[in-house]
Structures are given as C-alpha cells and as structure tokens.
Amino acid sequence: MSEKIRILVVDDIAETRENLAKLIGFESDMTIVGSADGGQQAVEFAKRDKPDVILMDINMPDMDGITATEIIANTVPESPVIMMSVQDEQDYLRRSMLAGAREFLVKPFSADELVNAIRHVHEIEKVKRARYQQAAPAPQPTGGGGAGGQSLRQVLEPERGKIITFFSPKGGVGRTTIATNLAVALHQSTGKPVCLVDGSLPFGDIAVILNMSPKAKTIADLVGAFDQVDAEVLETVLVSHSTGIKVLLAPPTPEAAELITGANIKKILETLRESYAYVVVDTWPSFQEQVLTMLDVADVILTLMTLEITSLKNVRVFMEIAEKLGYDDQKVQLVANRNDSSGGIKASDVEASLGRKIPHTIVSDGRALVLAVNRGVPFVISHRESQVAKDIFTLADKLSGAGEATGAATATPQKAAPKQGLRLFGAR
C-alpha cells in the first residue's frame, strides 16, 4: 500500500480545523499529521516535519497565511501550500500565488474540491521529486580541446539540428498557433529544413491549423515499429506542407496516444535532428513522461505565457521544476504572448516576481489569427506584414542566430532577484 499524504492544517478557528480533519479522515490515502492556529506555528511545524501538503488559512492574527506561505515556499519548498479564504477576490488569489501557494480554495468548499486539490498538488510534487532524483547533472569536461574549449568529439561530430520545444503549464495561451508559425518562419528566414512535431499527443491541433487531410499519416503509424525507426522510416510518415516544412502529426485518437512512450519520443526527436536544422515541438500542459522527455531532449524550451495571474502562477511552479531539473536560463526562455493586451499584469512586474527576464514578446492580433486558422494558412504567410508576424520572425531570427538581439536576449540572462520576500506590488 502506498504511503498516505501527510497534511498540516492551519487555521485560527478550532472548529474549522476539526471539520477539515473530519473530511480528510474519510480518505484512505490521507492523514492529518498536525494542526496550527497561526502562521508562525505553521512555519515552525513545516520546517520540522515537512508535511506533504499544507492547508493554510489566509487571515490569521499572529502571522497571516500569505506571509507564512512565502516563508515556507522559500525554506521548505517540498511542502506545497493550498490557500483557503472566505474572500473570493482577485487580489487575494494574486497575492497568494505570488507568495508561492499552489492552489486557492474559497470557503465554503466541498469535500470533493478539497481532496481533489490535495491530490493534484501532491501528485505534482511527486513528479518533481522523481525527476529531481533522475536529473543529477553529469560532470562537464573542463579545459582545452581547442575550438574555444570544445571537446574533440564536438569538433569531429557533424552539426546536429536544434530542437525547440514549446511548453506552457496552462492551456489557452496560444502555444500551438505560435509553434506552427515559428516553424514556418524558421524555414522562410533561414532556407533550412524544418520539421514541426505535434507532440500534443492526446488532442493535437496542428493538422487543423495547417488544413491537412484527416487521412494523413501520423506518429501512430509507427506504433509497433519504433525499434526500427531511422531517418528513412520517419520520412514515410512525415507530411509535406505547402510552406516547405515537414510535419509529424499527432495520433488521431487519445487511445492511440497512450501507446507512445517517452523512449519512443526521444528516439524520434533525436533521429529528426540528424536530418533537420530545426525541429519545432508542440506539447500539452502536463508533466507526463512523454512531455518531460520532450523537455529533456530540447535545446531550447520556449515557455509561453500570458500576462495574467493564473498563467503567472503556473509558470512560477514550472520554473521551480525546471531549475531543479538543471535547465538553465538559456534552455528555458519565457515568451509573453498577447503582450499588448490591456488589463494584464505589466511585463516588468512579472520579471521582478519570477526573477527572470522575458526575452521574447508577441503582440495580440485576434483578427489575423482567426482568419489564418479558418483558411488553414499560417499568419506568417497570410499576414506577413502584421506586427504579430513580425514578432514571430524576430523570434525565429533570435533562435537561428540571425539577429544580433540573440546575445542580449539569451546569452546573458538577467540575474535572478532574491527569492526571500519576493513581492509583485511592494508593500502588502
């Protein structure tokens, strides 16, 4: 039997603590390991006993839940916090997530909402821990080797293509559209071979965006033959598009996607990079094995976000995972989509909160995007003079090294701001 989820309950009202304990008591995979009536006591308990999940009330007399969460997130990051509040206000949600909370529950909530939030947060933390254990970086060779410190192997081996993986921990940020148009822009601006991979295996949309035949071959046609996959075999399932790029489409059904493993994905991508200068990979919001493999093998992970609090919250969690996995600032690069949308958070505030530079921005142009999708033509072709298309070509230039902006945007990442006391809006 698997170990139970160890939960700390923090609330200044004894009756609330008792009711939460009763609800959790019905779940066979959960147990209460302690309770606290204030933020200071919660911090001390978390540092000492490191619970799996902390249920934290937001308003408490000695130390409020936001301050306590901020301290715990910086000192005991392996104990994720679920914030609880009677106020269903955007400001409370924003402040809680910026402090490091993983979920936000509005009282009164149902038993299902509570246990689902606990299991979700705990599952994310389990994935992080498992990946951290596997991600001990191999020692890097030091010293000469000529060619600016390159090893002899690097000098003798032929140049391999660059794998650019798109990821967002939240859906609805335009990831697939931007990935598709970037692939076309890379081919247009460099003249080099580009392959677009629809790695959103359960529900890929690239075939729709590019108006491809529903009868076209997909990655599912390789099931049962992954051991024999080489460049020639892959070419038989790649689909040529009128823009000049090749496309590896996602399976036609979610059931077929389940037959494709992370090892299969790795072999495909490593094989593609031997024949294509750029391999652009779309993914989906998940930490499943297949997605983590697409992140591992990538040379660059373009983390797409919008300047909204829900997107920021999820990106912040992903950045923590990426750091522990050993992904540096050159590998993980933030992309702010719909950067000019009104009502969002300022990019400078986001950079200060995350302690990371946003090197790439893309404007919003809903009309151009809708027309392009409906016609099945990428907007970098149909609306090449639009600002959104120009932003995609700028991104392509940075990634290909064609623009001088590459050095400023990616080679010298901004020094991270100190995490302790991190706030988006100064005083609370």
PEBEL-V706736 format. One record per residue. N is the residue number from 1. SS is DSSP state (H for helix, E for strand, C for the rest). D_LAST is the distance of its C-alpha to the last C-alpha in Angstrom with 2 decimals. Layout:
((N SS D_LAST) (N SS D_LAST))
//
This chain:
((1 C 44.45) (2 C 41.03) (3 C 38.49) (4 C 36.15) (5 E 32.42) (6 E 30.88) (7 E 27.89) (8 E 25.43) (9 E 24.14) (10 E 20.98) (11 C 20.55) (12 C 20.70) (13 C 23.51) (14 H 26.83) (15 H 28.46) (16 H 25.92) (17 H 26.49) (18 H 30.22) (19 H 30.20) (20 H 28.41) (21 H 30.94) (22 H 33.76) (23 H 32.71) (24 H 32.40) (25 H 35.66) (26 C 37.58) (27 C 36.71) (28 C 39.23) (29 C 37.03) (30 E 34.07) (31 E 33.70) (32 E 31.18) (33 E 31.04) (34 E 28.66) (35 E 26.15) (36 E 23.29) (37 C 21.82) (38 C 18.49) (39 H 16.13) (40 H 17.86) (41 H 21.22) (42 H 20.29) (43 H 19.41) (44 H 22.72) (45 H 24.69) (46 H 23.45) (47 H 24.40) (48 H 27.72) (49 H 28.91) (50 C 27.10) (51 C 27.31) (52 C 27.91) (53 E 25.15) (54 E 22.32) (55 E 21.51) (56 E 18.03) (57 E 16.85) (58 C 13.21) (59 C 13.23) (60 C 14.94) (61 C 15.44) (62 C 15.64) (63 C 13.04) (64 C 11.17) (65 H 12.52) (66 H 9.72) (67 H 9.71) (68 H 13.46) (69 H 13.95) (70 H 12.49) (71 H 14.92) (72 H 17.70) (73 H 17.51) (74 H 18.10) (75 H 20.65) (76 C 22.39) (77 C 22.13) (78 C 25.34) (79 C 23.71) (80 E 21.84) (81 E 19.32) (82 E 19.74) (83 E 16.81) (84 E 18.06) (85 E 16.70) (86 C 18.56) (87 C 16.24) (88 C 17.62) (89 C 14.95) (90 H 14.27) (91 H 10.48) (92 H 10.68) (93 H 13.29) (94 H 11.61) (95 H 8.56) (96 H 11.33) (97 H 13.75) (98 H 11.81) (99 H 11.25) (100 C 15.02) (101 C 16.12) (102 C 19.56) (103 E 19.98) (104 E 18.34) (105 E 20.62) (106 E 20.43) (107 C 22.25) (108 C 25.16) (109 C 26.26) (110 C 29.81) (111 H 31.35) (112 H 32.08) (113 H 28.51) (114 H 27.45) (115 H 30.27) (116 H 30.13) (117 H 26.47) (118 H 27.36) (119 H 30.45) (120 H 28.82) (121 H 26.06) (122 H 28.71) (123 H 31.16) (124 H 28.84) (125 H 28.27) (126 H 32.06) (127 H 32.77) (128 H 30.45) (129 H 32.17) (130 H 35.60) (131 H 34.99) (132 H 33.58) (133 H 36.79) (134 H 38.90) (135 C 37.08) (136 C 38.16) (137 C 38.96) (138 C 42.61) (139 C 43.41) (140 C 43.81) (141 C 47.06) (142 C 46.90) (143 C 49.29) (144 C 51.82) (145 C 53.56) (146 C 53.90) (147 H 52.27) (148 H 49.16) (149 H 48.78) (150 C 49.57) (151 C 51.56) (152 H 55.17) (153 H 54.24) (154 H 51.66) (155 H 54.30) (156 H 57.04) (157 C 55.15) (158 C 55.05) (159 C 51.76) (160 C 49.82) (161 C 47.85) (162 E 44.07) (163 E 42.24) (164 E 39.12) (165 E 37.22) (166 E 34.70) (167 E 32.02) (168 C 29.02) (169 C 27.39) (170 C 26.99) (171 C 29.88) (172 C 30.24) (173 C 29.00) (174 C 32.53) (175 H 33.48) (176 H 37.17) (177 H 37.79) (178 H 36.32) (179 H 38.22) (180 H 41.45) (181 H 41.23) (182 H 40.31) (183 H 43.44) (184 H 45.58) (185 H 44.05) (186 H 44.69) (187 H 48.31) (188 H 48.72) (189 H 47.32) (190 H 48.91) (191 C 52.04) (192 C 51.52) (193 C 51.80) (194 E 48.61) (195 E 48.16) (196 E 45.44) (197 E 44.78) (198 E 43.35) (199 C 41.65) (200 C 39.95) (201 C 42.76) (202 C 42.28) (203 C 41.67) (204 C 42.38) (205 C 42.45) (206 H 43.86) (207 H 47.38) (208 H 46.28) (209 H 44.41) (210 C 47.50) (211 C 49.96) (212 C 51.83) (213 C 54.56) (214 C 53.58) (215 C 56.61) (216 C 55.40) (217 C 55.26) (218 C 52.00) (219 H 50.82) (220 H 52.15) (221 H 55.65) (222 H 55.19) (223 C 54.66) (224 C 57.45) (225 C 58.15) (226 H 55.05) (227 H 57.14) (228 H 59.42) (229 C 56.77) (230 C 57.48) (231 H 57.12) (232 H 60.19) (233 H 59.13) (234 H 55.68) (235 H 57.28) (236 C 59.07) (237 C 55.86) (238 C 53.95) (239 E 54.09) (240 E 54.79) (241 C 52.87) (242 C 54.25) (243 C 51.52) (244 C 53.11) (245 C 50.61) (246 E 51.45) (247 E 49.37) (248 E 49.16) (249 C 48.23) (250 C 46.41) (251 C 48.54) (252 C 49.68) (253 C 48.32) (254 H 45.53) (255 H 48.34) (256 H 49.78) (257 H 46.42) (258 C 46.48) (259 C 49.65) (260 C 47.93) (261 C 46.44) (262 H 44.17) (263 H 47.31) (264 H 48.94) (265 H 46.04) (266 H 46.09) (267 H 49.82) (268 H 49.61) (269 H 46.92) (270 H 48.64) (271 H 51.90) (272 H 50.51) (273 C 49.10) (274 C 52.66) (275 C 53.85) (276 C 50.91) (277 C 49.07) (278 E 45.85) (279 E 44.92) (280 E 41.96) (281 E 40.63) (282 E 38.61) (283 C 36.98) (284 C 35.07) (285 C 31.69) (286 C 32.89) (287 C 33.21) (288 C 36.86) (289 H 39.50) (290 H 40.74) (291 H 37.37) (292 H 36.56) (293 H 40.02) (294 H 39.42) (295 H 36.32) (296 H 38.25) (297 C 41.19) (298 C 39.24) (299 C 39.31) (300 E 36.25) (301 E 33.65) (302 E 32.15) (303 E 28.91) (304 E 28.47) (305 E 25.17) (306 E 23.93) (307 C 20.66) (308 C 19.30) (309 H 16.65) (310 H 19.49) (311 H 21.45) (312 H 18.68) (313 H 18.08) (314 H 21.82) (315 H 22.33) (316 H 19.85) (317 H 21.96) (318 H 25.10) (319 H 24.11) (320 H 23.78) (321 H 27.23) (322 H 28.70) (323 H 27.70) (324 H 29.36) (325 C 32.35) (326 C 32.92) (327 C 32.26) (328 C 31.42) (329 C 29.66) (330 C 33.05) (331 C 33.75) (332 E 30.46) (333 E 29.58) (334 E 26.91) (335 E 28.19) (336 E 26.01) (337 E 28.21) (338 C 28.04) (339 C 26.04) (340 C 26.75) (341 C 25.73) (342 C 23.76) (343 C 20.58) (344 C 19.45) (345 C 16.70) (346 C 17.83) (347 H 19.86) (348 H 18.32) (349 H 14.82) (350 H 16.68) (351 H 18.60) (352 H 15.70) (353 H 14.18) (354 H 17.69) (355 C 18.93) (356 C 21.99) (357 C 23.86) (358 C 24.90) (359 C 28.55) (360 E 29.89) (361 E 29.00) (362 E 31.07) (363 C 31.00) (364 C 31.46) (365 C 34.98) (366 H 35.57) (367 H 39.06) (368 H 40.40) (369 H 39.08) (370 H 40.54) (371 H 43.86) (372 H 44.09) (373 H 43.45) (374 H 45.91) (375 H 48.53) (376 C 47.94) (377 C 47.62) (378 C 44.65) (379 H 42.92) (380 H 43.52) (381 H 47.16) (382 H 47.12) (383 C 44.47) (384 C 44.81) (385 C 43.95) (386 C 40.68) (387 H 37.43) (388 H 36.33) (389 H 39.65) (390 H 39.29) (391 H 35.91) (392 H 37.67) (393 H 40.50) (394 H 38.11) (395 H 36.58) (396 H 40.16) (397 H 41.10) (398 H 38.25) (399 H 39.20) (400 H 42.89) (401 C 42.56) (402 C 44.15) (403 C 41.36) (404 C 40.49) (405 H 36.82) (406 H 37.06) (407 H 36.82) (408 H 33.72) (409 H 31.96) (410 H 32.89) (411 H 34.92) (412 C 32.30) (413 C 28.98) (414 C 25.84) (415 C 24.73) (416 C 21.88) (417 C 18.58) (418 C 17.90) (419 C 16.39) (420 C 14.91) (421 C 11.20) (422 C 11.36) (423 C 8.49) (424 C 9.46) (425 C 7.16) (426 C 6.55) (427 C 3.74) (428 C 0.00))
//
